[in-house]
Amino acid sequence: MSQNKNASPLIWAATALGALGVAGTYAAAGPERFWANWLLWFVLMFTLALGSLFIVALEHLVSARWSVALRRVPERLATLLLPAILVGLIALGAVPVLYPGARPEAAHHPILAGKAFWLSLPFFSARSLVAFGLCLLGLAVLVGGSLKQDGTKDPAFNLRARKFAPAFMAIFALVITLIAFDWISGLTPEWYSDIFGVYVFAGAFLSGLAATALSVLYLQDQNRLEGVKGDHLYNLGAFLFGFTVFWSYIGFAQYMLMWYANLPEEVIWYKVRLTGGWHGVTLALALMHFVVPFFALVTRDAKGDSRRLGRIAALMLAAHILDLYWLVLPILGGGPPLSWPELSFALLFLGGSTLWIGRAMQAGEDMPVGDPFLQEGLEFHL
């Protein structure tokens, strides 16, 4: 715990330094660069938190037992939705600046004219508010109810959560699709991909798994998750491995079909990301998001190795940041931007998110002690 106390002032200092840099970005670097970076970090926070809440809902949906002892970790991570939604409300200011479909001239564009109402700022904002409200509902039912169960020990919560889980899956599908097509794909509204929502889902779920694995290892290091064994870590590693392959399959399938069809309105999106400095970012993304984690976790023993799992989980979070950087920032034109505006945003949002999660890790008990299936989860073995 002493290391954590010593680290907190450094994190606060980095966050404050980042805030100062971000404050000067709008005037010094221009509104487009300011809002592009703000959008990147909003989507990062939101997808990580939503992916964590998806893990919680999935456990209730399938009545999993092995993960009950770990469930409080993604529950706490899911509370990152609260600051992420606030950041998202501010990010609505980016719509008139970054999104061509929301500008007045879109009404005269041969492609965008038919999408003018859908892409307009009022309807964009309305959809986002509905999505944010549905996420808060899911957070209240699944996380708020679980924290309350610590004190009440009421097994009725498990039944309520299991009944709500299918509805949340529908909510999740709607929200992740809106994030994918409104907030990301909407930056280039002439381009479209039928499976882009699945691609963003895979990244969100992977980031939630990676953050969960890192947090579990941290709590174990603090002797706060007694009873969690190597078999639990193995399952986390297996999920990370499996969805690394799934993300890669979806990403490659999207690229391959567009490369094969060679339609001008489709390949232009990839042309930007496969030329100039962005070509190197694409190669780095392939290495970080697939090649390295695939071979690092391919063996059975590797999936349960806490040190290797921690390193790969950290790499996957970095890869998720790089993925969103690759998706969002090419709209600025030119090569990959990486100077003090990007570093300032990284310090602010990484520092702020770390501080929030550190505080969230104190919420409730470290395990859902009121859950009647907790003992069964602690006794899990392969």
C-alpha positions in Angstrom: 0.0 0.0 0.0 2.9 2.3 0.6 3.8 2.2 -3.1 0.3 3.2 -4.0 0.4 6.2 -1.6 3.7 7.3 -3.1 2.4 7.0 -6.6 -0.7 9.1 -6.0 1.0 12.5 -5.8 2.8 11.6 -9.1 -0.4 10.8 -10.7 -2.1 13.9 -9.5 0.9 16.0 -10.7 0.8 14.3 -14.2 -3.0 14.9 -14.4 -2.6 18.5 -13.5 0.2 19.0 -16.0 -1.9 17.3 -18.7 -4.9 19.6 -17.8 -2.6 22.7 -18.3 -1.5 21.4 -21.7 -5.1 20.5 -22.8 -6.3 24.0 -21.7 -3.8 25.5 -24.2 -4.5 23.1 -27.1 -7.6 24.7 -28.4 -6.0 28.1 -29.0 -2.5 26.9 -30.0 -3.3 23.7 -32.0 -6.7 24.6 -33.3 -10.2 23.3 -32.6 -10.0 20.3 -35.0 -7.0 18.8 -33.2 -8.4 19.6 -29.7 -11.7 17.9 -30.5 -10.1 14.9 -32.2 -8.0 14.2 -29.2 -11.0 14.8 -26.8 -13.1 12.4 -28.9 -10.3 9.7 -28.8 -10.1 9.7 -25.1 -13.9 9.8 -24.6 -14.3 6.7 -26.8 -11.5 5.0 -24.9 -13.0 5.7 -21.4 -16.5 4.8 -22.6 -15.6 1.5 -24.4 -13.4 0.3 -21.5 -16.1 1.0 -19.0 -18.9 -0.5 -21.2 -16.8 -3.5 -21.9 -16.3 -4.1 -18.2 -20.1 -3.8 -17.6 -20.6 -6.3 -20.4 -18.4 -8.8 -18.5 -20.6 -8.3 -15.4 -23.8 -8.8 -17.4 -22.4 -11.8 -19.2 -21.7 -13.6 -15.9 -25.3 -13.1 -14.8 -26.7 -14.1 -18.3 -24.9 -17.5 -18.3 -25.0 -18.0 -14.5 -21.2 -18.4 -14.5 -19.8 -19.5 -11.2 -16.0 -19.3 -11.7 -16.0 -15.5 -12.1 -18.2 -14.6 -9.1 -15.0 -14.1 -6.9 -13.7 -11.7 -9.5 -16.9 -9.9 -10.4 -16.4 -6.9 -8.1 -13.4 -5.9 -10.2 -15.3 -5.3 -13.5 -18.1 -3.8 -11.5 -15.8 -1.2 -10.1 -14.2 -0.6 -13.5 -17.7 -0.1 -15.0 -18.2 3.0 -12.8 -15.8 4.7 -15.2 -18.9 5.2 -17.2 -19.8 8.1 -14.9 -16.9 10.4 -15.8 -16.9 9.0 -19.4 -20.5 10.2 -19.9 -19.6 13.7 -18.6 -16.7 13.7 -21.1 -19.1 12.5 -23.8 -21.5 15.4 -23.1 -18.7 17.8 -23.6 -17.6 15.9 -26.7 -20.9 16.9 -28.4 -19.2 20.2 -29.0 -17.0 18.3 -31.5 -20.0 17.4 -33.8 -20.2 20.7 -35.7 -16.3 20.8 -36.0 -15.4 17.2 -37.0 -18.5 15.6 -38.5 -19.2 16.6 -42.1 -22.8 15.3 -41.9 -23.7 17.9 -39.2 -22.6 20.9 -41.3 -25.0 23.0 -43.3 -23.3 22.2 -46.6 -24.2 18.5 -46.1 -27.7 19.2 -47.4 -26.1 19.8 -50.8 -23.7 16.8 -50.8 -24.8 14.0 -53.2 -24.3 11.3 -50.6 -24.8 13.2 -47.3 -28.0 14.9 -48.3 -30.0 11.7 -47.7 -28.4 11.3 -44.3 -28.8 14.9 -43.3 -31.5 14.4 -40.6 -29.7 11.3 -39.1 -26.4 13.1 -39.0 -27.7 16.5 -37.7 -26.5 17.7 -34.3 -30.0 17.6 -32.6 -30.7 13.9 -33.6 -27.0 13.0 -32.9 -27.3 14.5 -29.5 -30.7 12.8 -28.8 -29.3 9.4 -29.7 -26.3 9.9 -27.5 -28.4 11.0 -24.5 -30.6 7.9 -24.8 -27.5 5.7 -25.0 -25.9 7.4 -22.0 -29.2 7.0 -20.0 -29.4 3.3 -20.9 -25.9 2.8 -19.7 -26.6 4.5 -16.4 -29.6 2.2 -16.0 -27.4 -0.8 -16.5 -24.9 0.5 -14.0 -27.5 1.1 -11.4 -29.1 -2.3 -11.7 -26.0 -4.5 -12.1 -23.4 -2.6 -10.1 -25.6 -0.7 -7.6 -27.6 -3.8 -6.8 -24.5 -5.9 -6.3 -22.9 -3.4 -3.9 -26.2 -3.2 -2.0 -26.2 -7.0 -1.7 -23.0 -6.9 0.3 -25.0 -5.6 3.2 -28.4 -7.2 2.6 -27.2 -10.6 1.6 -30.4 -10.8 -0.4 -30.3 -13.6 -3.0 -33.1 -12.0 -4.9 -30.6 -9.7 -6.5 -29.2 -12.6 -8.5 -32.6 -13.4 -9.9 -33.2 -9.7 -10.8 -29.8 -9.4 -12.4 -30.3 -12.6 -14.4 -33.6 -11.3 -15.7 -32.2 -8.0 -16.5 -29.0 -9.3 -18.3 -30.8 -10.2 -21.6 -32.2 -6.7 -21.7 -28.8 -5.3 -21.0 -27.4 -7.3 -23.9 -29.8 -5.5 -26.2 -28.9 -2.2 -24.7 -25.2 -3.0 -25.1 -25.7 -3.9 -28.8 -27.5 -0.6 -29.4 -25.0 1.5 -27.5 -21.8 0.0 -29.0 -23.3 0.3 -32.5 -24.1 4.0 -31.9 -20.5 4.5 -30.6 -19.1 2.8 -33.7 -21.3 4.3 -36.4 -22.1 7.8 -34.9 -18.9 8.7 -33.0 -16.2 6.9 -35.1 -17.5 6.0 -38.5 -19.5 9.3 -38.6 -16.2 11.2 -39.0 -16.1 9.8 -42.6 -19.8 9.5 -43.4 -19.2 8.6 -47.0 -17.5 5.4 -45.8 -19.3 2.5 -44.3 -18.7 -1.1 -43.1 -21.4 -3.6 -42.1 -19.2 -5.2 -39.4 -17.6 -2.0 -38.0 -19.9 -2.3 -34.9 -18.6 -5.8 -34.2 -15.0 -4.6 -34.6 -15.6 -1.9 -32.0 -17.3 -4.4 -29.7 -14.3 -6.7 -29.9 -12.0 -3.8 -28.9 -14.3 -2.8 -26.0 -14.6 -6.3 -24.6 -10.8 -6.8 -24.9 -10.1 -3.6 -23.1 -12.5 -4.5 -20.3 -10.9 -7.9 -20.0 -7.4 -6.4 -20.0 -8.3 -3.9 -17.3 -10.0 -6.6 -15.2 -6.9 -8.8 -15.4 -4.5 -6.0 -14.4 -6.8 -5.0 -11.5 -7.1 -8.5 -10.3 -3.3 -8.9 -10.3 -3.0 -5.6 -8.5 -5.4 -6.6 -5.8 -3.7 -10.0 -5.4 -0.4 -8.2 -4.9 -2.1 -6.2 -2.1 -3.4 -9.5 -0.5 -7.0 -8.4 -1.1 -8.3 -11.3 -3.2 -7.4 -14.4 -1.1 -8.9 -17.5 -2.6 -8.5 -16.4 -6.2 -6.2 -19.0 -7.7 -4.3 -19.8 -10.9 -7.4 -21.4 -12.5 -9.2 -18.1 -12.3 -6.3 -16.3 -13.9 -6.1 -19.0 -16.6 -9.7 -18.3 -17.6 -9.0 -14.6 -17.8 -6.0 -15.4 -20.0 -8.1 -17.7 -22.2 -10.7 -15.0 -22.7 -7.9 -12.5 -23.6 -6.4 -15.0 -26.0 -9.7 -15.9 -27.6 -10.9 -12.4 -28.2 -7.5 -11.3 -29.5 -8.1 -13.8 -32.3 -11.7 -12.6 -32.7 -10.7 -8.9 -33.0 -8.0 -9.8 -35.5 -10.5 -11.9 -37.6 -13.0 -9.1 -37.7 -10.4 -6.5 -38.6 -8.9 -8.7 -41.3 -12.3 -9.7 -42.7 -13.3 -6.1 -43.0 -10.1 -5.1 -44.8 -10.0 -8.2 -47.1 -13.5 -7.7 -48.4 -12.9 -4.0 -49.1 -9.6 -4.8 -50.8 -11.1 -7.5 -52.9 -14.1 -5.3 -54.0 -11.9 -2.3 -54.6 -14.8 0.2 -54.5 -13.6 3.8 -54.4 -16.0 4.8 -51.6 -14.7 2.0 -49.4 -10.9 1.8 -50.1 -10.4 5.6 -49.5 -10.7 4.9 -45.7 -8.0 2.3 -45.8 -5.8 4.3 -48.3 -5.3 7.0 -45.7 -4.3 4.5 -43.0 -1.9 2.5 -45.3 0.2 5.4 -46.6 2.7 7.7 -45.2 3.4 7.6 -41.5 0.1 5.8 -40.9 1.4 2.7 -42.5 3.8 2.2 -39.6 1.0 2.7 -37.1 -1.0 0.0 -38.9 1.9 -2.4 -38.7 2.4 -1.6 -35.0 -1.3 -2.2 -34.3 -1.1 -5.6 -36.0 1.9 -6.5 -33.8 0.5 -5.2 -30.6 -3.1 -6.3 -31.0 -2.5 -9.7 -32.5 0.9 -11.1 -33.2 2.6 -10.5 -29.8 -0.4 -11.4 -27.5 -1.3 -14.5 -29.7 2.1 -16.1 -29.4 2.6 -15.0 -25.8 -0.7 -16.7 -24.7 -0.9 -19.6 -27.1 0.3 -22.2 -24.6 -1.7 -23.5 -21.7 0.8 -22.6 -19.0 1.2 -19.0 -20.4 -2.5 -18.2 -19.8 -2.2 -18.9 -16.0 1.2 -17.2 -15.6 0.4 -14.0 -13.6 3.5 -12.1 -14.7 2.9 -12.8 -18.4 -0.8 -12.2 -18.1 -0.1 -8.7 -16.5 2.4 -7.8 -19.3 0.0 -8.8 -22.0 -3.0 -7.1 -20.4 -1.0 -3.9 -20.2 0.0 -4.3 -23.9 -3.7 -4.9 -24.8 -4.7 -1.6 -23.2 -1.9 0.2 -25.0 -3.1 -1.5 -28.2 -6.6 -0.3 -27.6 -5.4 3.3 -27.3 -3.4 2.8 -30.5 -6.4 1.3 -32.3 -8.6 4.4 -31.4 -5.7 6.7 -32.4 -5.6 4.9 -35.8 -9.4 5.1 -36.2 -9.9 8.8 -35.2 -6.8 11.0 -35.8 -6.4 10.4 -39.6 -9.3 12.9 -40.0 -6.8 15.7 -39.2 -4.9 15.0 -42.5 -1.2 14.5 -42.9 0.9 12.0 -40.9 0.2 10.7 -37.3 0.2 13.7 -34.9 2.2 13.1 -31.8 3.5 16.1 -29.9 2.5 18.1 -26.8 -1.3 18.2 -27.5 -1.5 14.4 -27.7 0.8 13.9 -24.7 -1.2 16.5 -22.7 -4.5 14.7 -23.4 -2.8 11.3 -22.5 -1.6 12.7 -19.2 -4.9 14.2 -18.3 -7.1 11.2 -19.2 -4.8 8.4 -18.2 -4.0 10.2 -14.9 -7.7 11.0 -14.2 -8.9 7.5 -15.1 -6.2 6.0 -12.9 -7.3 8.1 -10.0 -10.9 7.3 -10.5 -10.3 3.6 -10.8 -8.0 3.7 -7.7 -10.9 5.3 -5.7 -13.4 2.9 -7.2 -11.3 -0.1 -6.0 -12.3 0.9 -2.5 -16.1 0.7 -3.2 -17.8 -2.2 -1.3 -16.1 -5.4 -0.5 -13.3 -6.8 -2.7 -15.6 -9.8 -3.5 -19.5 -9.8 -3.7 -19.8 -11.3 -0.2 -23.6 -11.3 -0.4 -23.7 -13.5 -3.4 -24.8 -17.0 -2.5 -22.6 -18.5 -5.2 -19.4 -16.9 -4.0 -18.1 -20.0 -2.2 -18.7 -22.1 -5.3 -16.7 -19.6 -7.3 -13.8 -19.7 -4.8 -13.8 -23.5 -5.1 -13.6 -23.4 -8.9 -10.8 -25.5 -10.4 -10.1 -26.8 -13.9 
